[in-house]
Amino acid sequence: MARRPTSIPNDALTRQQLKELERSLGLLSPYIVKEKYRQAADRCRFLDLPTPRVIQELVTTWRVLWRWRK
């Protein structure tokens, strides 16, 4: 049976950092934000257990793209 990692780094972003990330992504072109989304998705895909920060970046980027879709 596979063992779980003993400690997962808790490098989660704070609410303020998330707001700043969302604001900065909103200022970029849609093409660049799509590339950032692909990069975040690749980091989640290739890690055994993605860190909270990687997941937060993926979700925040997805939210910006979703908002533009409407």
mmCIF file as Biopython writes it, N, C-alpha, C and O atoms, coordinates in Angstrom:
data_model
#
loop_
_atom_site.group_PDB
_atom_site.id
_atom_site.type_symbol
_atom_site.label_atom_id
_atom_site.label_alt_id
_atom_site.label_comp_id
_atom_site.label_asym_id
_atom_site.label_entity_id
_atom_site.label_seq_id
_atom_site.pdbx_PDB_ins_code
_atom_site.Cartn_x
_atom_site.Cartn_y
_atom_site.Cartn_z
_atom_site.occupancy
_atom_site.B_iso_or_equiv
_atom_site.auth_seq_id
_atom_site.auth_asym_id
_atom_site.pdbx_PDB_model_num
ATOM 1   N N  . MET A ? 1  ? 0.843   -1.170 0.000   1.0 0.0 1  A 1 
ATOM 2   C CA . MET A ? 1  ? 0.000   0.000  0.000   1.0 0.0 1  A 1 
ATOM 3   C C  . MET A ? 1  ? 0.890   1.234  0.000   1.0 0.0 1  A 1 
ATOM 4   O O  . MET A ? 1  ? 1.923   1.269  0.668   1.0 0.0 1  A 1 
ATOM 5   N N  . ALA A ? 2  ? 0.481   2.236  -0.749  1.0 0.0 2  A 1 
ATOM 6   C CA . ALA A ? 2  ? 1.257   3.473  -0.861  1.0 0.0 2  A 1 
ATOM 7   C C  . ALA A ? 2  ? 1.168   4.272  0.431   1.0 0.0 2  A 1 
ATOM 8   O O  . ALA A ? 2  ? 0.141   4.284  1.109   1.0 0.0 2  A 1 
ATOM 9   N N  . ARG A ? 3  ? 2.263   4.933  0.750   1.0 0.0 3  A 1 
ATOM 10  C CA . ARG A ? 3  ? 2.291   5.765  1.950   1.0 0.0 3  A 1 
ATOM 11  C C  . ARG A ? 3  ? 1.982   7.199  1.586   1.0 0.0 3  A 1 
ATOM 12  O O  . ARG A ? 3  ? 2.375   7.697  0.531   1.0 0.0 3  A 1 
ATOM 13  N N  . ARG A ? 4  ? 1.277   7.842  2.473   1.0 0.0 4  A 1 
ATOM 14  C CA . ARG A ? 4  ? 1.012   9.264  2.287   1.0 0.0 4  A 1 
ATOM 15  C C  . ARG A ? 4  ? 2.216   10.053 2.765   1.0 0.0 4  A 1 
ATOM 16  O O  . ARG A ? 4  ? 2.942   9.616  3.658   1.0 0.0 4  A 1 
ATOM 17  N N  . PRO A ? 5  ? 2.423   11.210 2.172   1.0 0.0 5  A 1 
ATOM 18  C CA . PRO A ? 5  ? 3.521   12.047 2.641   1.0 0.0 5  A 1 
ATOM 19  C C  . PRO A ? 5  ? 3.283   12.453 4.097   1.0 0.0 5  A 1 
ATOM 20  O O  . PRO A ? 5  ? 2.149   12.708 4.504   1.0 0.0 5  A 1 
ATOM 21  N N  . THR A ? 6  ? 4.349   12.508 4.859   1.0 0.0 6  A 1 
ATOM 22  C CA . THR A ? 6  ? 4.208   12.838 6.272   1.0 0.0 6  A 1 
ATOM 23  C C  . THR A ? 6  ? 3.844   14.293 6.481   1.0 0.0 6  A 1 
ATOM 24  O O  . THR A ? 6  ? 3.116   14.622 7.417   1.0 0.0 6  A 1 
ATOM 25  N N  . SER A ? 7  ? 4.339   15.164 5.628   1.0 0.0 7  A 1 
ATOM 26  C CA . SER A ? 7  ? 3.982   16.569 5.780   1.0 0.0 7  A 1 
ATOM 27  C C  . SER A ? 7  ? 3.778   17.203 4.415   1.0 0.0 7  A 1 
ATOM 28  O O  . SER A ? 7  ? 4.598   17.049 3.509   1.0 0.0 7  A 1 
ATOM 29  N N  . ILE A ? 8  ? 2.690   17.905 4.290   1.0 0.0 8  A 1 
ATOM 30  C CA . ILE A ? 8  ? 2.384   18.631 3.070   1.0 0.0 8  A 1 
ATOM 31  C C  . ILE A ? 8  ? 2.679   20.098 3.349   1.0 0.0 8  A 1 
ATOM 32  O O  . ILE A ? 8  ? 2.160   20.656 4.316   1.0 0.0 8  A 1 
ATOM 33  N N  . PRO A ? 9  ? 3.500   20.731 2.524   1.0 0.0 9  A 1 
ATOM 34  C CA . PRO A ? 9  ? 3.803   22.129 2.796   1.0 0.0 9  A 1 
ATOM 35  C C  . PRO A ? 9  ? 2.536   22.989 2.702   1.0 0.0 9  A 1 
ATOM 36  O O  . PRO A ? 9  ? 1.789   22.917 1.726   1.0 0.0 9  A 1 
ATOM 37  N N  . ASN A ? 10 ? 2.319   23.786 3.719   1.0 0.0 10 A 1 
ATOM 38  C CA . ASN A ? 10 ? 1.150   24.656 3.735   1.0 0.0 10 A 1 
ATOM 39  C C  . ASN A ? 10 ? 1.567   26.037 3.257   1.0 0.0 10 A 1 
ATOM 40  O O  . ASN A ? 10 ? 1.800   26.943 4.057   1.0 0.0 10 A 1 
ATOM 41  N N  . ASP A ? 11 ? 1.655   26.179 1.965   1.0 0.0 11 A 1 
ATOM 42  C CA . ASP A ? 11 ? 2.048   27.454 1.371   1.0 0.0 11 A 1 
ATOM 43  C C  . ASP A ? 11 ? 0.844   28.148 0.752   1.0 0.0 11 A 1 
ATOM 44  O O  . ASP A ? 11 ? 0.959   28.820 -0.273  1.0 0.0 11 A 1 
ATOM 45  N N  . ALA A ? 12 ? -0.310  27.979 1.386   1.0 0.0 12 A 1 
ATOM 46  C CA . ALA A ? 12 ? -1.547  28.557 0.856   1.0 0.0 12 A 1 
ATOM 47  C C  . ALA A ? 12 ? -1.469  30.074 0.839   1.0 0.0 12 A 1 
ATOM 48  O O  . ALA A ? 12 ? -0.828  30.696 1.686   1.0 0.0 12 A 1 
ATOM 49  N N  . LEU A ? 13 ? -2.138  30.649 -0.149  1.0 0.0 13 A 1 
ATOM 50  C CA . LEU A ? 13 ? -2.191  32.097 -0.282  1.0 0.0 13 A 1 
ATOM 51  C C  . LEU A ? 13 ? -3.224  32.666 0.691   1.0 0.0 13 A 1 
ATOM 52  O O  . LEU A ? 13 ? -4.225  32.014 0.989   1.0 0.0 13 A 1 
ATOM 53  N N  . THR A ? 14 ? -2.985  33.852 1.173   1.0 0.0 14 A 1 
ATOM 54  C CA . THR A ? 14 ? -3.955  34.523 2.018   1.0 0.0 14 A 1 
ATOM 55  C C  . THR A ? 14 ? -5.048  35.125 1.145   1.0 0.0 14 A 1 
ATOM 56  O O  . THR A ? 14 ? -4.909  35.170 -0.077  1.0 0.0 14 A 1 
ATOM 57  N N  . ARG A ? 15 ? -6.128  35.584 1.755   1.0 0.0 15 A 1 
ATOM 58  C CA . ARG A ? 15 ? -7.209  36.199 0.991   1.0 0.0 15 A 1 
ATOM 59  C C  . ARG A ? 15 ? -6.715  37.418 0.223   1.0 0.0 15 A 1 
ATOM 60  O O  . ARG A ? 15 ? -7.101  37.642 -0.925  1.0 0.0 15 A 1 
ATOM 61  N N  . GLN A ? 16 ? -5.868  38.195 0.862   1.0 0.0 16 A 1 
ATOM 62  C CA . GLN A ? 16 ? -5.331  39.391 0.211   1.0 0.0 16 A 1 
ATOM 63  C C  . GLN A ? 16 ? -4.472  39.013 -1.001  1.0 0.0 16 A 1 
ATOM 64  O O  . GLN A ? 16 ? -4.563  39.653 -2.049  1.0 0.0 16 A 1 
ATOM 65  N N  . GLN A ? 17 ? -3.649  37.988 -0.861  1.0 0.0 17 A 1 
ATOM 66  C CA . GLN A ? 17 ? -2.821  37.539 -1.971  1.0 0.0 17 A 1 
ATOM 67  C C  . GLN A ? 17 ? -3.685  36.996 -3.113  1.0 0.0 17 A 1 
ATOM 68  O O  . GLN A ? 17 ? -3.368  37.203 -4.285  1.0 0.0 17 A 1 
ATOM 69  N N  . LEU A ? 18 ? -4.780  36.299 -2.773  1.0 0.0 18 A 1 
ATOM 70  C CA . LEU A ? 18 ? -5.684  35.791 -3.805  1.0 0.0 18 A 1 
ATOM 71  C C  . LEU A ? 18 ? -6.355  36.927 -4.560  1.0 0.0 18 A 1 
ATOM 72  O O  . LEU A ? 18 ? -6.485  36.872 -5.783  1.0 0.0 18 A 1 
ATOM 73  N N  . LYS A ? 19 ? -6.778  37.952 -3.839  1.0 0.0 19 A 1 
ATOM 74  C CA . LYS A ? 19 ? -7.394  39.107 -4.495  1.0 0.0 19 A 1 
ATOM 75  C C  . LYS A ? 19 ? -6.398  39.795 -5.420  1.0 0.0 19 A 1 
ATOM 76  O O  . LYS A ? 19 ? -6.754  40.206 -6.524  1.0 0.0 19 A 1 
ATOM 77  N N  . GLU A ? 20 ? -5.163  39.920 -4.977  1.0 0.0 20 A 1 
ATOM 78  C CA . GLU A ? 20 ? -4.126  40.552 -5.803  1.0 0.0 20 A 1 
ATOM 79  C C  . GLU A ? 20 ? -3.839  39.708 -7.047  1.0 0.0 20 A 1 
ATOM 80  O O  . GLU A ? 20 ? -3.662  40.254 -8.136  1.0 0.0 20 A 1 
ATOM 81  N N  . LEU A ? 21 ? -3.791  38.380 -6.892  1.0 0.0 21 A 1 
ATOM 82  C CA . LEU A ? 21 ? -3.578  37.492 -8.033  1.0 0.0 21 A 1 
ATOM 83  C C  . LEU A ? 21 ? -4.720  37.632 -9.030  1.0 0.0 21 A 1 
ATOM 84  O O  . LEU A ? 21 ? -4.483  37.716 -10.235 1.0 0.0 21 A 1 
ATOM 85  N N  . GLU A ? 22 ? -5.954  37.657 -8.540  1.0 0.0 22 A 1 
ATOM 86  C CA . GLU A ? 22 ? -7.107  37.794 -9.417  1.0 0.0 22 A 1 
ATOM 87  C C  . GLU A ? 22 ? -7.092  39.142 -10.137 1.0 0.0 22 A 1 
ATOM 88  O O  . GLU A ? 22 ? -7.407  39.216 -11.325 1.0 0.0 22 A 1 
ATOM 89  N N  . ARG A ? 23 ? -6.733  40.195 -9.430  1.0 0.0 23 A 1 
ATOM 90  C CA . ARG A ? 23 ? -6.669  41.525 -10.040 1.0 0.0 23 A 1 
ATOM 91  C C  . ARG A ? 23 ? -5.589  41.575 -11.117 1.0 0.0 23 A 1 
ATOM 92  O O  . ARG A ? 23 ? -5.812  42.114 -12.201 1.0 0.0 23 A 1 
ATOM 93  N N  . SER A ? 24 ? -4.418  41.013 -10.817 1.0 0.0 24 A 1 
ATOM 94  C CA . SER A ? 24 ? -3.330  41.048 -11.797 1.0 0.0 24 A 1 
ATOM 95  C C  . SER A ? 24 ? -3.645  40.187 -13.021 1.0 0.0 24 A 1 
ATOM 96  O O  . SER A ? 24 ? -3.256  40.539 -14.135 1.0 0.0 24 A 1 
ATOM 97  N N  . LEU A ? 25 ? -4.339  39.071 -12.830 1.0 0.0 25 A 1 
ATOM 98  C CA . LEU A ? 25 ? -4.738  38.246 -13.973 1.0 0.0 25 A 1 
ATOM 99  C C  . LEU A ? 25 ? -5.769  38.971 -14.833 1.0 0.0 25 A 1 
ATOM 100 O O  . LEU A ? 25 ? -5.775  38.824 -16.055 1.0 0.0 25 A 1 
ATOM 101 N N  . GLY A ? 26 ? -6.632  39.746 -14.201 1.0 0.0 26 A 1 
ATOM 102 C CA . GLY A ? 26 ? -7.640  40.491 -14.937 1.0 0.0 26 A 1 
ATOM 103 C C  . GLY A ? 26 ? -7.059  41.562 -15.834 1.0 0.0 26 A 1 
ATOM 104 O O  . GLY A ? 26 ? -7.703  41.985 -16.794 1.0 0.0 26 A 1 
ATOM 105 N N  . LEU A ? 27 ? -5.848  42.004 -15.533 1.0 0.0 27 A 1 
ATOM 106 C CA . LEU A ? 27 ? -5.198  43.030 -16.345 1.0 0.0 27 A 1 
ATOM 107 C C  . LEU A ? 27 ? -4.468  42.457 -17.555 1.0 0.0 27 A 1 
ATOM 108 O O  . LEU A ? 27 ? -4.086  43.200 -18.458 1.0 0.0 27 A 1 
ATOM 109 N N  . LEU A ? 28 ? -4.274  41.148 -17.578 1.0 0.0 28 A 1 
ATOM 110 C CA . LEU A ? 28 ? -3.545  40.507 -18.673 1.0 0.0 28 A 1 
ATOM 111 C C  . LEU A ? 28 ? -4.482  40.184 -19.828 1.0 0.0 28 A 1 
ATOM 112 O O  . LEU A ? 28 ? -5.704  40.237 -19.689 1.0 0.0 28 A 1 
ATOM 113 N N  . SER A ? 29 ? -3.894  39.851 -20.963 1.0 0.0 29 A 1 
ATOM 114 C CA . SER A ? 29 ? -4.699  39.468 -22.121 1.0 0.0 29 A 1 
ATOM 115 C C  . SER A ? 29 ? -5.250  38.052 -21.918 1.0 0.0 29 A 1 
ATOM 116 O O  . SER A ? 29 ? -4.656  37.251 -21.196 1.0 0.0 29 A 1 
ATOM 117 N N  . PRO A ? 30 ? -6.374  37.747 -22.549 1.0 0.0 30 A 1 
ATOM 118 C CA . PRO A ? 30 ? -6.954  36.404 -22.412 1.0 0.0 30 A 1 
ATOM 119 C C  . PRO A ? 30 ? -6.000  35.289 -22.831 1.0 0.0 30 A 1 
ATOM 120 O O  . PRO A ? 30 ? -6.001  34.212 -22.235 1.0 0.0 30 A 1 
ATOM 121 N N  . TYR A ? 31 ? -5.196  35.541 -23.840 1.0 0.0 31 A 1 
ATOM 122 C CA . TYR A ? 31 ? -4.240  34.517 -24.285 1.0 0.0 31 A 1 
ATOM 123 C C  . TYR A ? 31 ? -3.237  34.178 -23.171 1.0 0.0 31 A 1 
ATOM 124 O O  . TYR A ? 31 ? -2.953  33.006 -22.925 1.0 0.0 31 A 1 
ATOM 125 N N  . ILE A ? 32 ? -2.716  35.186 -22.514 1.0 0.0 32 A 1 
ATOM 126 C CA . ILE A ? 32 ? -1.729  34.965 -21.448 1.0 0.0 32 A 1 
ATOM 127 C C  . ILE A ? 32 ? -2.380  34.254 -20.266 1.0 0.0 32 A 1 
ATOM 128 O O  . ILE A ? 32 ? -1.764  33.384 -19.651 1.0 0.0 32 A 1 
ATOM 129 N N  . VAL A ? 33 ? -3.620  34.619 -19.946 1.0 0.0 33 A 1 
ATOM 130 C CA . VAL A ? 33 ? -4.309  33.975 -18.822 1.0 0.0 33 A 1 
ATOM 131 C C  . VAL A ? 33 ? -4.583  32.512 -19.147 1.0 0.0 33 A 1 
ATOM 132 O O  . VAL A ? 33 ? -4.490  31.656 -18.268 1.0 0.0 33 A 1 
ATOM 133 N N  . LYS A ? 34 ? -4.921  32.215 -20.406 1.0 0.0 34 A 1 
ATOM 134 C CA . LYS A ? 34 ? -5.112  30.817 -20.800 1.0 0.0 34 A 1 
ATOM 135 C C  . LYS A ? 34 ? -3.821  30.028 -20.641 1.0 0.0 34 A 1 
ATOM 136 O O  . LYS A ? 34 ? -3.844  28.881 -20.196 1.0 0.0 34 A 1 
ATOM 137 N N  . GLU A ? 35 ? -2.703  30.632 -21.000 1.0 0.0 35 A 1 
ATOM 138 C CA . GLU A ? 35 ? -1.410  29.964 -20.835 1.0 0.0 35 A 1 
ATOM 139 C C  . GLU A ? 35 ? -1.107  29.719 -19.363 1.0 0.0 35 A 1 
ATOM 140 O O  . GLU A ? 35 ? -0.608  28.655 -18.997 1.0 0.0 35 A 1 
ATOM 141 N N  . LYS A ? 36 ? -1.405  30.695 -18.528 1.0 0.0 36 A 1 
ATOM 142 C CA . LYS A ? 36 ? -1.186  30.529 -17.092 1.0 0.0 36 A 1 
ATOM 143 C C  . LYS A ? 36 ? -2.072  29.423 -16.540 1.0 0.0 36 A 1 
ATOM 144 O O  . LYS A ? 36 ? -1.653  28.675 -15.657 1.0 0.0 36 A 1 
ATOM 145 N N  . TYR A ? 37 ? -3.296  29.312 -17.054 1.0 0.0 37 A 1 
ATOM 146 C CA . TYR A ? 37 ? -4.193  28.240 -16.630 1.0 0.0 37 A 1 
ATOM 147 C C  . TYR A ? 37 ? -3.617  26.880 -17.029 1.0 0.0 37 A 1 
ATOM 148 O O  . TYR A ? 37 ? -3.622  25.936 -16.238 1.0 0.0 37 A 1 
ATOM 149 N N  . ARG A ? 38 ? -3.125  26.794 -18.252 1.0 0.0 38 A 1 
ATOM 150 C CA . ARG A ? 38 ? -2.531  25.523 -18.708 1.0 0.0 38 A 1 
ATOM 151 C C  . ARG A ? 38 ? -1.318  25.143 -17.859 1.0 0.0 38 A 1 
ATOM 152 O O  . ARG A ? 38 ? -1.134  23.973 -17.523 1.0 0.0 38 A 1 
ATOM 153 N N  . GLN A ? 39 ? -0.503  26.121 -17.517 1.0 0.0 39 A 1 
ATOM 154 C CA . GLN A ? 39 ? 0.663   25.855 -16.679 1.0 0.0 39 A 1 
ATOM 155 C C  . GLN A ? 39 ? 0.247   25.360 -15.293 1.0 0.0 39 A 1 
ATOM 156 O O  . GLN A ? 39 ? 0.832   24.412 -14.769 1.0 0.0 39 A 1 
ATOM 157 N N  . ALA A ? 40 ? -0.757  25.999 -14.705 1.0 0.0 40 A 1 
ATOM 158 C CA . ALA A ? 40 ? -1.236  25.585 -13.387 1.0 0.0 40 A 1 
ATOM 159 C C  . ALA A ? 40 ? -1.847  24.187 -13.454 1.0 0.0 40 A 1 
ATOM 160 O O  . ALA A ? 40 ? -1.649  23.379 -12.546 1.0 0.0 40 A 1 
ATOM 161 N N  . ALA A ? 41 ? -2.585  23.901 -14.520 1.0 0.0 41 A 1 
ATOM 162 C CA . ALA A ? 41 ? -3.176  22.575 -14.681 1.0 0.0 41 A 1 
ATOM 163 C C  . ALA A ? 41 ? -2.090  21.512 -14.832 1.0 0.0 41 A 1 
ATOM 164 O O  . ALA A ? 41 ? -2.211  20.418 -14.282 1.0 0.0 41 A 1 
ATOM 165 N N  . ASP A ? 42 ? -1.045  21.827 -15.566 1.0 0.0 42 A 1 
ATOM 166 C CA . ASP A ? 42 ? 0.066   20.883 -15.712 1.0 0.0 42 A 1 
ATOM 167 C C  . ASP A ? 42 ? 0.760   20.630 -14.382 1.0 0.0 42 A 1 
ATOM 168 O O  . ASP A ? 42 ? 1.123   19.495 -14.075 1.0 0.0 42 A 1 
ATOM 169 N N  . ARG A ? 43 ? 0.946   21.686 -13.590 1.0 0.0 43 A 1 
ATOM 170 C CA . ARG A ? 43 ? 1.573   21.497 -12.277 1.0 0.0 43 A 1 
ATOM 171 C C  . ARG A ? 43 ? 0.713   20.608 -11.385 1.0 0.0 43 A 1 
ATOM 172 O O  . ARG A ? 43 ? 1.243   19.796 -10.627 1.0 0.0 43 A 1 
ATOM 173 N N  . CYS A ? 44 ? -0.611  20.752 -11.469 1.0 0.0 44 A 1 
ATOM 174 C CA . CYS A ? 44 ? -1.503  19.899 -10.677 1.0 0.0 44 A 1 
ATOM 175 C C  . CYS A ? 44 ? -1.465  18.462 -11.180 1.0 0.0 44 A 1 
ATOM 176 O O  . CYS A ? 44 ? -1.515  17.515 -10.395 1.0 0.0 44 A 1 
ATOM 177 N N  . ARG A ? 45 ? -1.378  18.313 -12.484 1.0 0.0 45 A 1 
ATOM 178 C CA . ARG A ? 45 ? -1.423  16.993 -13.095 1.0 0.0 45 A 1 
ATOM 179 C C  . ARG A ? 45 ? -0.173  16.179 -12.794 1.0 0.0 45 A 1 
ATOM 180 O O  . ARG A ? 45 ? -0.259  14.975 -12.552 1.0 0.0 45 A 1 
ATOM 181 N N  . PHE A ? 46 ? 0.978   16.824 -12.808 1.0 0.0 46 A 1 
ATOM 182 C CA . PHE A ? 46 ? 2.222   16.080 -12.708 1.0 0.0 46 A 1 
ATOM 183 C C  . PHE A ? 46 ? 2.730   15.903 -11.280 1.0 0.0 46 A 1 
ATOM 184 O O  . PHE A ? 46 ? 3.684   15.159 -11.055 1.0 0.0 46 A 1 
ATOM 185 N N  . LEU A ? 47 ? 2.120   16.561 -10.331 1.0 0.0 47 A 1 
ATOM 186 C CA . LEU A ? 47 ? 2.497   16.364 -8.942  1.0 0.0 47 A 1 
ATOM 187 C C  . LEU A ? 47 ? 1.643   15.248 -8.343  1.0 0.0 47 A 1 
ATOM 188 O O  . LEU A ? 47 ? 0.463   15.118 -8.669  1.0 0.0 47 A 1 
ATOM 189 N N  . ASP A ? 48 ? 2.247   14.444 -7.465  1.0 0.0 48 A 1 
ATOM 190 C CA . ASP A ? 48 ? 1.470   13.395 -6.811  1.0 0.0 48 A 1 
ATOM 191 C C  . ASP A ? 48 ? 0.351   13.994 -5.969  1.0 0.0 48 A 1 
ATOM 192 O O  . ASP A ? 48 ? -0.798  13.556 -6.029  1.0 0.0 48 A 1 
ATOM 193 N N  . LEU A ? 49 ? 0.708   14.992 -5.192  1.0 0.0 49 A 1 
ATOM 194 C CA . LEU A ? 49 ? -0.259  15.673 -4.346  1.0 0.0 49 A 1 
ATOM 195 C C  . LEU A ? 49 ? 0.015   17.166 -4.441  1.0 0.0 49 A 1 
ATOM 196 O O  . LEU A ? 49 ? 0.939   17.664 -3.798  1.0 0.0 49 A 1 
ATOM 197 N N  . PRO A ? 50 ? -0.771  17.885 -5.230  1.0 0.0 50 A 1 
ATOM 198 C CA . PRO A ? 50 ? -0.502  19.313 -5.416  1.0 0.0 50 A 1 
ATOM 199 C C  . PRO A ? 50 ? -0.655  20.085 -4.106  1.0 0.0 50 A 1 
ATOM 200 O O  . PRO A ? 50 ? -1.464  19.730 -3.249  1.0 0.0 50 A 1 
ATOM 201 N N  . THR A ? 51 ? 0.123   21.122 -3.975  1.0 0.0 51 A 1 
ATOM 202 C CA . THR A ? 51 ? 0.063   21.948 -2.775  1.0 0.0 51 A 1 
ATOM 203 C C  . THR A ? 51 ? -1.168  22.851 -2.838  1.0 0.0 51 A 1 
ATOM 204 O O  . THR A ? 51 ? -1.710  23.083 -3.919  1.0 0.0 51 A 1 
ATOM 205 N N  . PRO A ? 52 ? -1.607  23.355 -1.706  1.0 0.0 52 A 1 
ATOM 206 C CA . PRO A ? 52 ? -2.763  24.260 -1.707  1.0 0.0 52 A 1 
ATOM 207 C C  . PRO A ? 52 ? -2.557  25.487 -2.587  1.0 0.0 52 A 1 
ATOM 208 O O  . PRO A ? 52 ? -3.509  25.972 -3.198  1.0 0.0 52 A 1 
ATOM 209 N N  . ARG A ? 53 ? -1.348  25.989 -2.659  1.0 0.0 53 A 1 
ATOM 210 C CA . ARG A ? 53 ? -1.074  27.178 -3.460  1.0 0.0 53 A 1 
ATOM 211 C C  . ARG A ? 53 ? -1.313  26.908 -4.952  1.0 0.0 53 A 1 
ATOM 212 O O  . ARG A ? 53 ? -1.875  27.747 -5.656  1.0 0.0 53 A 1 
ATOM 213 N N  . VAL A ? 54 ? -0.890  25.753 -5.418  1.0 0.0 54 A 1 
ATOM 214 C CA . VAL A ? 54 ? -1.071  25.400 -6.833  1.0 0.0 54 A 1 
ATOM 215 C C  . VAL A ? 54 ? -2.558  25.278 -7.154  1.0 0.0 54 A 1 
ATOM 216 O O  . VAL A ? 54 ? -3.005  25.738 -8.205  1.0 0.0 54 A 1 
ATOM 217 N N  . ILE A ? 55 ? -3.319  24.668 -6.266  1.0 0.0 55 A 1 
ATOM 218 C CA . ILE A ? 55 ? -4.759  24.530 -6.466  1.0 0.0 55 A 1 
ATOM 219 C C  . ILE A ? 55 ? -5.430  25.904 -6.465  1.0 0.0 55 A 1 
ATOM 220 O O  . ILE A ? 55 ? -6.310  26.164 -7.286  1.0 0.0 55 A 1 
ATOM 221 N N  . GLN A ? 56 ? -5.019  26.782 -5.549  1.0 0.0 56 A 1 
ATOM 222 C CA . GLN A ? 56 ? -5.593  28.124 -5.492  1.0 0.0 56 A 1 
ATOM 223 C C  . GLN A ? 56 ? -5.296  28.908 -6.762  1.0 0.0 56 A 1 
ATOM 224 O O  . GLN A ? 56 ? -6.166  29.620 -7.263  1.0 0.0 56 A 1 
ATOM 225 N N  . GLU A ? 57 ? -4.090  28.790 -7.286  1.0 0.0 57 A 1 
ATOM 226 C CA . GLU A ? 57 ? -3.745  29.479 -8.522  1.0 0.0 57 A 1 
ATOM 227 C C  . GLU A ? 57 ? -4.582  28.951 -9.681  1.0 0.0 57 A 1 
ATOM 228 O O  . GLU A ? 57 ? -5.039  29.727 -10.520 1.0 0.0 57 A 1 
ATOM 229 N N  . LEU A ? 58 ? -4.786  27.646 -9.734  1.0 0.0 58 A 1 
ATOM 230 C CA . LEU A ? 58 ? -5.588  27.042 -10.792 1.0 0.0 58 A 1 
ATOM 231 C C  . LEU A ? 58 ? -7.029  27.545 -10.730 1.0 0.0 58 A 1 
ATOM 232 O O  . LEU A ? 58 ? -7.592  27.939 -11.751 1.0 0.0 58 A 1 
ATOM 233 N N  . VAL A ? 59 ? -7.619  27.534 -9.553  1.0 0.0 59 A 1 
ATOM 234 C CA . VAL A ? 59 ? -9.011  27.942 -9.396  1.0 0.0 59 A 1 
ATOM 235 C C  . VAL A ? 59 ? -9.180  29.432 -9.682  1.0 0.0 59 A 1 
ATOM 236 O O  . VAL A ? 59 ? -10.150 29.828 -10.327 1.0 0.0 59 A 1 
ATOM 237 N N  . THR A ? 60 ? -8.257  30.254 -9.215  1.0 0.0 60 A 1 
ATOM 238 C CA . THR A ? 60 ? -8.353  31.695 -9.448  1.0 0.0 60 A 1 
ATOM 239 C C  . THR A ? 60 ? -8.243  32.011 -10.931 1.0 0.0 60 A 1 
ATOM 240 O O  . THR A ? 60 ? -8.979  32.857 -11.440 1.0 0.0 60 A 1 
ATOM 241 N N  . THR A ? 61 ? -7.342  31.350 -11.622 1.0 0.0 61 A 1 
ATOM 242 C CA . THR A ? 61 ? -7.191  31.566 -13.058 1.0 0.0 61 A 1 
ATOM 243 C C  . THR A ? 61 ? -8.445  31.117 -13.800 1.0 0.0 61 A 1 
ATOM 244 O O  . THR A ? 61 ? -8.892  31.785 -14.733 1.0 0.0 61 A 1 
ATOM 245 N N  . TRP A ? 62 ? -9.009  29.990 -13.387 1.0 0.0 62 A 1 
ATOM 246 C CA . TRP A ? 62 ? -10.239 29.503 -14.002 1.0 0.0 62 A 1 
ATOM 247 C C  . TRP A ? 62 ? -11.378 30.505 -13.796 1.0 0.0 62 A 1 
ATOM 248 O O  . TRP A ? 62 ? -12.164 30.745 -14.712 1.0 0.0 62 A 1 
ATOM 249 N N  . ARG A ? 63 ? -11.470 31.087 -12.602 1.0 0.0 63 A 1 
ATOM 250 C CA . ARG A ? 63 ? -12.524 32.071 -12.323 1.0 0.0 63 A 1 
ATOM 251 C C  . ARG A ? 63 ? -12.412 33.291 -13.235 1.0 0.0 63 A 1 
ATOM 252 O O  . ARG A ? 63 ? -13.420 33.800 -13.725 1.0 0.0 63 A 1 
ATOM 253 N N  . VAL A ? 64 ? -11.192 33.753 -13.457 1.0 0.0 64 A 1 
ATOM 254 C CA . VAL A ? 64 ? -10.996 34.914 -14.338 1.0 0.0 64 A 1 
ATOM 255 C C  . VAL A ? 64 ? -11.435 34.559 -15.752 1.0 0.0 64 A 1 
ATOM 256 O O  . VAL A ? 64 ? -12.130 35.343 -16.399 1.0 0.0 64 A 1 
ATOM 257 N N  . LEU A ? 65 ? -11.040 33.392 -16.236 1.0 0.0 65 A 1 
ATOM 258 C CA . LEU A ? 65 ? -11.441 32.970 -17.582 1.0 0.0 65 A 1 
ATOM 259 C C  . LEU A ? 65 ? -12.956 32.802 -17.676 1.0 0.0 65 A 1 
ATOM 260 O O  . LEU A ? 65 ? -13.554 33.173 -18.686 1.0 0.0 65 A 1 
ATOM 261 N N  . TRP A ? 66 ? -13.572 32.256 -16.655 1.0 0.0 66 A 1 
ATOM 262 C CA . TRP A ? 66 ? -15.012 32.034 -16.659 1.0 0.0 66 A 1 
ATOM 263 C C  . TRP A ? 66 ? -15.761 33.370 -16.691 1.0 0.0 66 A 1 
ATOM 264 O O  . TRP A ? 66 ? -16.758 33.504 -17.401 1.0 0.0 66 A 1 
ATOM 265 N N  . ARG A ? 67 ? -15.292 34.341 -15.938 1.0 0.0 67 A 1 
ATOM 266 C CA . ARG A ? 67 ? -15.914 35.650 -15.904 1.0 0.0 67 A 1 
ATOM 267 C C  . ARG A ? 67 ? -15.867 36.313 -17.281 1.0 0.0 67 A 1 
ATOM 268 O O  . ARG A ? 67 ? -16.828 36.966 -17.689 1.0 0.0 67 A 1 
ATOM 269 N N  . TRP A ? 68 ? -14.756 36.146 -17.992 1.0 0.0 68 A 1 
ATOM 270 C CA . TRP A ? 68 ? -14.621 36.722 -19.325 1.0 0.0 68 A 1 
ATOM 271 C C  . TRP A ? 68 ? -15.539 36.044 -20.331 1.0 0.0 68 A 1 
ATOM 272 O O  . TRP A ? 68 ? -15.927 36.655 -21.327 1.0 0.0 68 A 1 
ATOM 273 N N  . ARG A ? 69 ? -15.884 34.811 -20.085 1.0 0.0 69 A 1 
ATOM 274 C CA . ARG A ? 69 ? -16.711 34.031 -21.005 1.0 0.0 69 A 1 
ATOM 275 C C  . ARG A ? 69 ? -18.117 34.596 -21.098 1.0 0.0 69 A 1 
ATOM 276 O O  . ARG A ? 69 ? -18.753 34.521 -22.150 1.0 0.0 69 A 1 
ATOM 277 N N  . LYS A ? 70 ? -18.599 35.157 -20.012 1.0 0.0 70 A 1 
ATOM 278 C CA . LYS A ? 70 ? -19.983 35.653 -19.970 1.0 0.0 70 A 1 
ATOM 279 C C  . LYS A ? 70 ? -20.170 36.904 -20.759 1.0 0.0 70 A 1 
ATOM 280 O O  . LYS A ? 70 ? -21.278 37.437 -20.818 1.0 0.0 70 A 1 
#
